[in-house]
Amino acid sequence: MKPLEIEARQRYAKWFDRWVGEKYRTGLLSGARRFLSGSDCYVLKCAVLYQDVDAGSAHGRTYILDRYCFTSKSEDHCTHKGGVLQLAICHFCEDVVAGCEAWLSAAENDPRKAARLKAGLGLTGVS
């Protein structure tokens, strides 16, 4: 894997863990348990969108698709069936959008990020 790919993977995982990941954790007596990490979400994204991930990694396409499955059944969101975590696509997308909105709101308070967003994405309403 190229250094830029590693950096992108790490940034994505860190972003997901901070802005979305809380919805994919649970508290247990033995401590918090994460059932979808930013790292796994990155590989899942690549496997689904690009049908390709680094086959040599511990989180290859087969590994990730054996652990997670998107479903259209809302009631199955975040349930395990046969050792596979079911992710209702409608809820998952809502969670990611909410994470994006929270990140954008926080970015508006950072003048450097706000300027880059405004210039790079052609956004309006970002000061």
N, CA and C atoms as an extended XYZ file, in Angstrom:
381
Properties=species:S:1:pos:R:3:atomname:S:1:resname:S:1:resid:I:1 pbc="F F F"
N         0.850       -1.175        0.000 N   MET     1
C         0.000        0.000        0.000 CA  MET     1
C         0.896        1.239        0.000 C   MET     1
N         0.547        2.232       -0.798 N   LYS     2
C         1.328        3.457       -0.915 CA  LYS     2
C         1.123        4.342        0.321 C   LYS     2
N         2.135        5.175        0.644 N   PRO     3
C         2.017        6.044        1.834 CA  PRO     3
C         0.770        6.927        1.818 C   PRO     3
N         0.390        7.469        0.664 N   LEU     4
C        -0.811        8.315        0.606 CA  LEU     4
C        -2.072        7.508        0.888 C   LEU     4
N        -2.096        6.252        0.446 N   GLU     5
C        -3.244        5.393        0.727 CA  GLU     5
C        -3.347        5.091        2.215 C   GLU     5
N        -2.195        4.858        2.847 N   ILE     6
C        -2.178        4.605        4.288 CA  ILE     6
C        -2.664        5.838        5.032 C   ILE     6
N        -2.190        7.005        4.618 N   GLU     7
C        -2.604        8.251        5.266 CA  GLU     7
C        -4.105        8.469        5.095 C   GLU     7
N        -4.642        8.234        3.899 N   ALA     8
C        -6.080        8.398        3.661 CA  ALA     8
C        -6.879        7.432        4.525 C   ALA     8
N        -6.414        6.199        4.616 N   ARG     9
C        -7.088        5.192        5.437 CA  ARG     9
C        -7.112        5.637        6.900 C   ARG     9
N        -5.989        6.117        7.391 N   GLN    10
C        -5.901        6.551        8.783 CA  GLN    10
C        -6.778        7.765        9.047 C   GLN    10
N        -6.776        8.737        8.120 N   ARG    11
C        -7.624        9.925        8.295 CA  ARG    11
C        -9.101        9.540        8.293 C   ARG    11
N        -9.500        8.671        7.363 N   TYR    12
C       -10.894        8.237        7.290 CA  TYR    12
C       -11.300        7.531        8.588 C   TYR    12
N       -10.456        6.597        9.046 N   ALA    13
C       -10.761        5.845       10.262 CA  ALA    13
C       -10.897        6.779       11.462 C   ALA    13
N        -9.980        7.722       11.573 N   LYS    14
C       -10.012        8.682       12.684 CA  LYS    14
C       -11.279        9.543       12.609 C   LYS    14
N       -11.617       10.000       11.397 N   TRP    15
C       -12.828       10.804       11.214 CA  TRP    15
C       -14.059        9.997       11.618 C   TRP    15
N       -14.180        8.783       11.119 N   PHE    16
C       -15.341        7.950       11.424 CA  PHE    16
C       -15.456        7.704       12.925 C   PHE    16
N       -14.347        7.322       13.539 N   ASP    17
C       -14.375        7.041       14.979 CA  ASP    17
C       -14.844        8.249       15.783 C   ASP    17
N       -14.414        9.433       15.365 N   ARG    18
C       -14.785       10.642       16.119 CA  ARG    18
C       -16.215       11.094       15.851 C   ARG    18
N       -16.645       11.111       14.602 N   TRP    19
C       -17.908       11.746       14.242 CA  TRP    19
C       -19.084       10.786       14.066 C   TRP    19
N       -18.815        9.513       13.860 N   VAL    20
C       -19.889        8.536       13.645 CA  VAL    20
C       -19.791        7.368       14.622 C   VAL    20
N       -18.582        7.022       14.979 N   GLY    21
C       -18.304        5.799       15.718 CA  GLY    21
C       -19.085        5.588       16.995 C   GLY    21
N       -19.465        6.654       17.677 N   GLU    22
C       -20.204        6.495       18.933 CA  GLU    22
C       -21.498        5.712       18.736 C   GLU    22
N       -22.084        5.815       17.573 N   LYS    23
C       -23.331        5.097       17.290 CA  LYS    23
C       -23.081        3.607       17.095 C   LYS    23
N       -21.824        3.241       16.983 N   TYR    24
C       -21.457        1.844       16.747 CA  TYR    24
C       -20.594        1.301       17.887 C   TYR    24
N       -20.884        1.801       19.083 N   ARG    25
C       -20.250        1.335       20.323 CA  ARG    25
C       -21.346        1.079       21.344 C   ARG    25
N       -21.031        0.228       22.272 N   THR    26
C       -21.956       -0.034       23.359 CA  THR    26
C       -21.170       -0.144       24.658 C   THR    26
N       -21.792        0.204       25.741 N   GLY    27
C       -21.155        0.087       27.046 CA  GLY    27
C       -21.539       -1.223       27.709 C   GLY    27
N       -20.561       -1.934       28.168 N   LEU    28
C       -20.795       -3.190       28.884 CA  LEU    28
C       -20.136       -3.108       30.245 C   LEU    28
N       -20.458       -4.013       31.127 N   LEU    29
C       -19.820       -4.036       32.441 CA  LEU    29
C       -18.306       -4.176       32.304 C   LEU    29
N       -17.874       -4.893       31.280 N   SER    30
C       -16.439       -5.101       31.075 CA  SER    30
C       -15.787       -3.932       30.335 C   SER    30
N       -16.574       -2.916       29.981 N   GLY    31
C       -16.039       -1.759       29.273 CA  GLY    31
C       -16.750       -1.541       27.946 C   GLY    31
N       -16.371       -0.465       27.278 N   ALA    32
C       -17.000       -0.133       25.996 CA  ALA    32
C       -16.615       -1.169       24.949 C   ALA    32
N       -17.546       -1.462       24.071 N   ARG    33
C       -17.308       -2.395       22.966 CA  ARG    33
C       -17.664       -1.705       21.662 C   ARG    33
N       -16.738       -1.732       20.740 N   ARG    34
C       -16.965       -1.125       19.428 CA  ARG    34
C       -17.287       -2.248       18.458 C   ARG    34
N       -18.437       -2.139       17.758 N   PHE    35
C       -18.768       -3.194       16.819 CA  PHE    35
C       -18.603       -2.779       15.375 C   PHE    35
N       -18.234       -1.523       15.130 N   LEU    36
C       -17.812       -1.079       13.795 CA  LEU    36
C       -16.786        0.023       14.005 C   LEU    36
N       -15.544       -0.281       13.719 N   SER    37
C       -14.467        0.694       13.896 CA  SER    37
C       -14.289        1.512       12.623 C   SER    37
N       -13.606        2.624       12.752 N   GLY    38
C       -13.298        3.448       11.591 CA  GLY    38
C       -12.451        2.696       10.582 C   GLY    38
N       -11.527        1.899       11.064 N   SER    39
C       -10.669        1.114       10.184 CA  SER    39
C       -11.487        0.087        9.397 C   SER    39
N       -12.372       -0.621       10.090 N   ASP    40
C       -13.232       -1.586        9.395 CA  ASP    40
C       -14.178       -0.878        8.432 C   ASP    40
N       -14.696        0.275        8.826 N   CYS    41
C       -15.605        1.006        7.949 CA  CYS    41
C       -14.899        1.438        6.664 C   CYS    41
N       -13.635        1.852        6.774 N   TYR    42
C       -12.866        2.231        5.586 CA  TYR    42
C       -12.749        1.049        4.622 C   TYR    42
N       -12.401       -0.116        5.149 N   VAL    43
C       -12.246       -1.293        4.301 CA  VAL    43
C       -13.593       -1.716        3.732 C   VAL    43
N       -14.649       -1.620        4.528 N   LEU    44
C       -15.990       -1.941        4.052 CA  LEU    44
C       -16.381       -1.004        2.908 C   LEU    44
N       -16.088        0.274        3.068 N   LYS    45
C       -16.367        1.260        2.000 CA  LYS    45
C       -15.650        0.865        0.719 C   LYS    45
N       -14.384        0.533        0.826 N   CYS    46
C       -13.604        0.164       -0.359 CA  CYS    46
C       -14.131       -1.125       -0.993 C   CYS    46
N       -14.491       -2.090       -0.153 N   ALA    47
C       -14.988       -3.369       -0.659 CA  ALA    47
C       -16.307       -3.199       -1.400 C   ALA    47
N       -17.172       -2.343       -0.879 N   VAL    48
C       -18.482       -2.152       -1.483 CA  VAL    48
C       -18.413       -1.227       -2.695 C   VAL    48
N       -17.746       -0.091       -2.549 N   LEU    49
C       -17.717        0.893       -3.629 CA  LEU    49
C       -16.768        0.535       -4.763 C   LEU    49
N       -15.623        0.012       -4.402 N   TYR    50
C       -14.591       -0.224       -5.407 CA  TYR    50
C       -14.362       -1.696       -5.670 C   TYR    50
N       -15.012       -2.563       -4.896 N   GLN    51
C       -14.846       -4.011       -4.971 CA  GLN    51
C       -13.374       -4.392       -4.919 C   GLN    51
N       -12.624       -3.619       -4.125 N   ASP    52
C       -11.201       -3.875       -4.030 CA  ASP    52
C       -10.662       -3.274       -2.740 C   ASP    52
N        -9.874       -4.013       -2.062 N   VAL    53
C        -9.077       -3.533       -0.945 CA  VAL    53
C        -7.771       -4.287       -1.001 C   VAL    53
N        -6.833       -3.861       -0.240 N   ASP    54
C        -5.535       -4.506       -0.210 CA  ASP    54
C        -5.696       -5.960        0.234 C   ASP    54
N        -5.540       -6.871       -0.706 N   ALA    55
C        -5.760       -8.290       -0.421 CA  ALA    55
C        -4.763       -8.825        0.594 C   ALA    55
N        -3.627       -8.200        0.705 N   GLY    56
C        -2.617       -8.671        1.632 CA  GLY    56
C        -2.843       -8.223        3.065 C   GLY    56
N        -3.795       -7.334        3.276 N   SER    57
C        -3.994       -6.817        4.623 CA  SER    57
C        -4.854       -7.777        5.446 C   SER    57
N        -4.772       -7.619        6.745 N   ALA    58
C        -5.584       -8.437        7.658 CA  ALA    58
C        -7.064       -8.103        7.488 C   ALA    58
N        -7.343       -6.947        6.922 N   HIS    59
C        -8.722       -6.529        6.703 CA  HIS    59
C        -9.031       -6.546        5.206 C   HIS    59
N        -8.782       -7.651        4.565 N   GLY    60
C        -9.051       -7.783        3.138 CA  GLY    60
C       -10.536       -7.866        2.846 C   GLY    60
N       -10.883       -7.887        1.560 N   ARG    61
C       -12.275       -7.877        1.114 CA  ARG    61
C       -13.074       -9.053        1.683 C   ARG    61
N       -12.538      -10.255        1.587 N   THR    62
C       -13.256      -11.427        2.093 CA  THR    62
C       -13.476      -11.320        3.592 C   THR    62
N       -12.440      -10.916        4.315 N   TYR    63
C       -12.540      -10.763        5.766 CA  TYR    63
C       -13.656       -9.798        6.123 C   TYR    63
N       -13.671       -8.649        5.483 N   ILE    64
C       -14.635       -7.606        5.861 CA  ILE    64
C       -16.052       -7.987        5.455 C   ILE    64
N       -16.207       -8.603        4.285 N   LEU    65
C       -17.552       -8.979        3.838 CA  LEU    65
C       -18.082      -10.195        4.579 C   LEU    65
N       -17.200      -10.929        5.245 N   ASP    66
C       -17.640      -12.026        6.106 CA  ASP    66
C       -18.088      -11.526        7.476 C   ASP    66
N       -17.762      -10.277        7.810 N   ARG    67
C       -18.083       -9.734        9.131 CA  ARG    67
C       -19.229       -8.722        9.126 C   ARG    67
N       -19.458       -8.065        7.972 N   TYR    68
C       -20.468       -7.003        7.883 CA  TYR    68
C       -21.328       -7.200        6.647 C   TYR    68
N       -22.591       -6.795        6.769 N   CYS    69
C       -23.518       -6.929        5.641 CA  CYS    69
C       -24.515       -5.767        5.674 C   CYS    69
N       -24.710       -5.127        4.543 N   PHE    70
C       -25.744       -4.099        4.444 CA  PHE    70
C       -27.067       -4.774        4.136 C   PHE    70
N       -28.124       -4.258        4.763 N   THR    71
C       -29.457       -4.797        4.568 CA  THR    71
C       -30.444       -3.653        4.375 C   THR    71
N       -31.557       -3.961        3.753 N   SER    72
C       -32.609       -2.952        3.591 CA  SER    72
C       -33.604       -3.004        4.748 C   SER    72
N       -33.458       -3.982        5.633 N   LYS    73
C       -34.381       -4.151        6.754 CA  LYS    73
C       -33.975       -3.262        7.918 C   LYS    73
N       -34.738       -2.228        8.148 N   SER    74
C       -34.455       -1.262        9.200 CA  SER    74
C       -34.352       -1.925       10.577 C   SER    74
N       -35.216       -2.878       10.827 N   GLU    75
C       -35.256       -3.522       12.143 CA  GLU    75
C       -34.017       -4.384       12.426 C   GLU    75
N       -33.241       -4.702       11.412 N   ASP    76
C       -32.044       -5.522       11.597 CA  ASP    76
C       -30.787       -4.700       11.864 C   ASP    76
N       -30.919       -3.383       11.932 N   HIS    77
C       -29.738       -2.529       12.094 CA  HIS    77
C       -28.984       -2.875       13.374 C   HIS    77
N       -27.696       -3.100       13.220 N   CYS    78
C       -26.780       -3.407       14.327 CA  CYS    78
C       -27.140       -4.689       15.070 C   CYS    78
N       -27.635       -5.657       14.338 N   THR    79
C       -27.869       -6.974       14.928 CA  THR    79
C       -26.903       -7.968       14.279 C   THR    79
N       -26.574       -8.983       15.031 N   HIS    80
C       -25.701      -10.041       14.511 CA  HIS    80
C       -26.547      -11.227       14.069 C   HIS    80
N       -26.257      -11.715       12.884 N   LYS    81
C       -26.893      -12.928       12.373 CA  LYS    81
C       -25.791      -13.804       11.817 C   LYS    81
N       -25.606      -14.942       12.429 N   GLY    82
C       -24.568      -15.852       11.973 CA  GLY    82
C       -23.173      -15.255       12.058 C   GLY    82
N       -22.950      -14.405       13.061 N   GLY    83
C       -21.639      -13.791       13.230 CA  GLY    83
C       -21.378      -12.606       12.318 C   GLY    83
N       -22.409      -12.165       11.590 N   VAL    84
C       -22.270      -11.038       10.665 CA  VAL    84
C       -23.092       -9.866       11.188 C   VAL    84
N       -22.464       -8.697       11.301 N   LEU    85
C       -23.179       -7.508       11.758 CA  LEU    85
C       -24.012       -6.958       10.610 C   LEU    85
N       -25.305       -6.873       10.842 N   GLN    86
C       -26.228       -6.330        9.843 CA  GLN    86
C       -26.280       -4.809       10.004 C   GLN    86
N       -26.089       -4.101        8.924 N   LEU    87
C       -26.166       -2.639        8.927 CA  LEU    87
C       -27.287       -2.219        7.978 C   LEU    87
N       -28.356       -1.687        8.537 N   ALA    88
C       -29.448       -1.199        7.686 CA  ALA    88
C       -28.942        0.025        6.946 C   ALA    88
N       -28.947       -0.042        5.648 N   ILE    89
C       -28.340        1.013        4.833 CA  ILE    89
C       -28.962        2.373        5.128 C   ILE    89
N       -30.274        2.434        5.378 N   CYS    90
C       -30.919        3.721        5.652 CA  CYS    90
C       -30.367        4.330        6.942 C   CYS    90
N       -30.225        3.527        7.996 N   HIS    91
C       -29.704        4.038        9.266 CA  HIS    91
C       -28.218        4.376        9.171 C   HIS    91
N       -27.473        3.518        8.491 N   PHE    92
C       -26.043        3.758        8.347 CA  PHE    92
C       -25.800        5.076        7.614 C   PHE    92
N       -26.516        5.302        6.521 N   CYS    93
C       -26.353        6.555        5.764 CA  CYS    93
C       -26.767        7.761        6.600 C   CYS    93
N       -27.855        7.645        7.351 N   GLU    94
C       -28.272        8.731        8.237 CA  GLU    94
C       -27.195        9.035        9.272 C   GLU    94
N       -26.571        8.007        9.805 N   ASP    95
C       -25.518        8.193       10.801 CA  ASP    95
C       -24.308        8.900       10.198 C   ASP    95
N       -23.932        8.518        8.994 N   VAL    96
C       -22.782        9.156        8.331 CA  VAL    96
C       -23.117       10.610        7.990 C   VAL    96
N       -24.323       10.859        7.505 N   VAL    97
C       -24.732       12.242        7.200 CA  VAL    97
C       -24.731       13.080        8.477 C   VAL    97
N       -25.237       12.549        9.565 N   ALA    98
C       -25.226       13.282       10.845 CA  ALA    98
C       -23.786       13.576       11.265 C   ALA    98
N       -22.885       12.620       11.057 N   GLY    99
C       -21.474       12.841       11.349 CA  GLY    99
C       -20.889       13.945       10.486 C   GLY    99
N       -21.252       13.955        9.210 N   CYS   100
C       -20.788       15.010        8.299 CA  CYS   100
C       -21.300       16.373        8.736 C   CYS   100
N       -22.561       16.428        9.107 N   GLU   101
C       -23.135       17.697        9.548 CA  GLU   101
C       -22.458       18.196       10.826 C   GLU   101
N       -22.193       17.295       11.759 N   ALA   102
C       -21.513       17.683       13.002 CA  ALA   102
C       -20.099       18.161       12.702 C   ALA   102
N       -19.396       17.462       11.796 N   TRP   103
C       -18.043       17.864       11.419 CA  TRP   103
C       -18.056       19.229       10.731 C   TRP   103
N       -19.008       19.442        9.821 N   LEU   104
C       -19.098       20.743        9.139 CA  LEU   104
C       -19.383       21.863       10.128 C   LEU   104
N       -20.259       21.599       11.076 N   SER   105
C       -20.569       22.604       12.088 CA  SER   105
C       -19.316       22.958       12.889 C   SER   105
N       -18.547       21.942       13.266 N   ALA   106
C       -17.302       22.192       14.005 CA  ALA   106
C       -16.286       22.917       13.124 C   ALA   106
N       -16.230       22.561       11.847 N   ALA   107
C       -15.274       23.179       10.922 CA  ALA   107
C       -15.575       24.661       10.727 C   ALA   107
N       -16.834       25.045       10.812 N   GLU   108
C       -17.200       26.454       10.657 CA  GLU   108
C       -16.562       27.320       11.734 C   GLU   108
N       -16.251       26.718       12.875 N   ASN   109
C       -15.634       27.451       13.983 CA  ASN   109
C       -14.113       27.500       13.888 C   ASN   109
N       -13.558       26.865       12.879 N   ASP   110
C       -12.115       26.876       12.641 CA  ASP   110
C       -11.875       27.673       11.367 C   ASP   110
N       -11.360       28.914       11.489 N   PRO   111
C       -11.224       29.781       10.312 CA  PRO   111
C       -10.444       29.137        9.158 C   PRO   111
N        -9.407       28.382        9.468 N   ARG   112
C        -8.603       27.747        8.413 CA  ARG   112
C        -9.418       26.700        7.657 C   ARG   112
N       -10.110       25.856        8.404 N   LYS   113
C       -10.935       24.825        7.766 CA  LYS   113
C       -12.093       25.452        7.002 C   LYS   113
N       -12.709       26.468        7.592 N   ALA   114
C       -13.840       27.128        6.931 CA  ALA   114
C       -13.414       27.733        5.601 C   ALA   114
N       -12.254       28.374        5.567 N   ALA   115
C       -11.759       28.969        4.324 CA  ALA   115
C       -11.465       27.895        3.282 C   ALA   115
N       -10.858       26.791        3.705 N   ARG   116
C       -10.549       25.703        2.768 CA  ARG   116
C       -11.820       25.071        2.234 C   ARG   116
N       -12.805       24.897        3.099 N   LEU   117
C       -14.074       24.315        2.658 CA  LEU   117
C       -14.773       25.222        1.660 C   LEU   117
N       -14.824       26.481        1.987 N   LYS   118
C       -15.489       27.453        1.114 CA  LYS   118
C       -14.825       27.498       -0.247 C   LYS   118
N       -13.503       27.534       -0.267 N   ALA   119
C       -12.772       27.600       -1.525 CA  ALA   119
C       -12.817       26.284       -2.290 C   ALA   119
N       -12.658       25.177       -1.574 N   GLY   120
C       -12.525       23.891       -2.230 CA  GLY   120
C       -13.827       23.254       -2.650 C   GLY   120
N       -14.901       23.491       -1.919 N   LEU   121
C       -16.163       22.856       -2.216 CA  LEU   121
C       -17.210       23.808       -2.778 C   LEU   121
N       -16.877       25.068       -2.861 N   GLY   122
C       -17.846       26.043       -3.362 CA  GLY   122
C       -19.035       26.181       -2.449 C   GLY   122
N       -18.827       26.005       -1.144 N   LEU   123
C       -19.924       26.071       -0.188 CA  LEU   123
C       -20.348       27.507        0.049 C   LEU   123
N       -21.611       27.679        0.280 N   THR   124
C       -22.130       28.980        0.709 CA  THR   124
C       -22.592       28.834        2.153 C   THR   124
N       -22.587       29.902        2.868 N   GLY   125
C       -23.033       29.875        4.249 CA  GLY   125
C       -21.946       29.496        5.234 C   GLY   125
N       -20.754       29.220        4.743 N   VAL   126
C       -19.623       28.899        5.625 CA  VAL   126
C       -18.805       30.172        5.740 C   VAL   126
N       -18.672       30.700        6.974 N   SER   127
C       -17.940       31.960        7.135 CA  SER   127
C       -16.468       31.747        7.324 C   SER   127
